[in-house]
Amino acid sequence: PDYRLRARIHREFAPETAVLVEYGDKNSTLQEVYQKLVALHRYLLGIQNAPVPGKAALSAVQQRLEQHNDDPIFDVQQRAKNLPEPLNRWVGELAEQAWRVVMKEAISSLEIEWHDTVVRQYQTYLAGRYPFNPDATEDVPLSEFERFFR
């Protein structure tokens, strides 16, 4: 009877304990997950410690969307899919949170760039003039109009 209980417990927890098993020279699943998380950490530190983190985040987003290089966030997401519950949720959520942080930083960078280049130029050279303000007494010079929309 006692061995049956142990066998049943072993069967029930087999997926969870399997993540600890090493196969020959191959790392255990848990060690692989750890390595992927370390790579993700380095990736995020690279963005955070860049001279302009927002631009680094924007570049990371562009590279991820174009799939031109290795992406640690994607690697962690893919690895999480093959993990047992609840480890798959935890690891998957870490990857999702990392992606949200990178996206937030990239969007913030885009907003700053938009304001500094487009909005500021518009306010300086076009706002308050005709045709942007129908009641204006002064027209936007054609040269300014062309320069802005180039």
N, C-alpha and C positions, 0 to 999 in steps of 0.2 A: 504493500500500500504506500509506504513512504517513497519508494522509488518512482511509483506512478505519479505522485504529486510533483516530485522533482522533474520528471520527464514532461509533465504537462506545463509546468512553469517554464521549463527550458523552451518548449515549443512556442508558448505564448510570447515569450520575449526574444525569440530567435532574431527577428529583424533588428531589434535594438542592440543586442549583443554582437551581431555580425559586424557592426561598424567598428568594433574594436579589434577584429581579427586581422592579422597580417598573413599574407599568402606568399610564402617564399621571400623573394627580395622586394615584393611589392608592399607599399605602405598600407596601413589600415585605412578604411574609409574615413575615419575620424581624423587621421593625420592628413589625408588629402584635403579634407574640408578646412583644416587649420591652415594648410599651405595656400589654399585659395583665398582665405580670409586675410592672411598676411599680405598677399599680392594686392588685394582690394585696399587694405590699409595703406600700403605704399602708394598706390594709385591716387587715393584721396589726399594723402600728404603732399604728393607732387603738385596737385591742383592748389591746395591750401597754401603751400610755401612758394608758389610761383610769384614772380615780381608783380604780376597783375592777375590775381586769382580768378576774377570774372572772365577775363579773356582765356585763361587756361581752361576754365570750365566750359566756355563756349566752344573752344577747340575740341575738347573731349566729347561734347555732345555731337558736334559735326562728324568727328571720326567714328563715333558709335553708330550714327545714323547711316553713314556711308559704308560702314563695316570694312574699313581699310586696314585696321590693325587689331591686335589683341585687346579685348575689353574685359577686365577683371570683373566688372559688374555682371556681364553676361555669363562669364564662367561660373560665378557663384550661383546665379539663378539656375543655370543648367544642372549644376551639381546638386542643388537643393531638391530638384525634382525626383532624384533617385534615393533620397534619404527616407528613413522611416519617420512616422509621426512621433513626436511633435518636432523633431529636429528639422524636418523639411520646412515646416512653417517658420521656425526661428531663423534659419539660414536664409530662406527666401525673403523674409521680411527685412533682414539686414541689407540684402541686395536692393530691395525696393526703396528702402530709406536712403541708401547711398545714392541711387539714381535721382530721387527727389531733391536731395541736397545739391547735387551737381546741376540739375536743371534749374533750381531756384537761383543759384549763383550765376548761371549763364543768362537767365532771363533778366536778372538785375543788371548784368553787364550790358545787355542789349538795350535796356531802358535808358541807362546812362549815356550810351553811345548815341541813341536816337535823340535824346534831349540835347546833347552837346553838339551834334552835327546838323540835324534837321530842324528841330524846334528853334534853336538859337538863331540859325540862319533865316528861318522864316520870320521870326519876330524882328530881326534886325532889318531885313531888306524887303519883306513883302507885306507883313501885317499892317493893317490900317490904310492900305493903298488899294486903288481900283485895279483889278477886278475882285480882289479878296474882300474888300469892303465897298459895297455898291454906293454908299453915301460919301465916299472919300473924294476929296478935291484934287488929289494927286494920283497919277497913274504909276504903276510899277514900270520902270524903264525896261524895255525889251531885253537889254543885255542882262539885267538882274534876273528877269524871268527865265531866260535861257540858261543862265548859270545855275540857278537853283534846281531846275528840272533836268540837268545833264546827268 
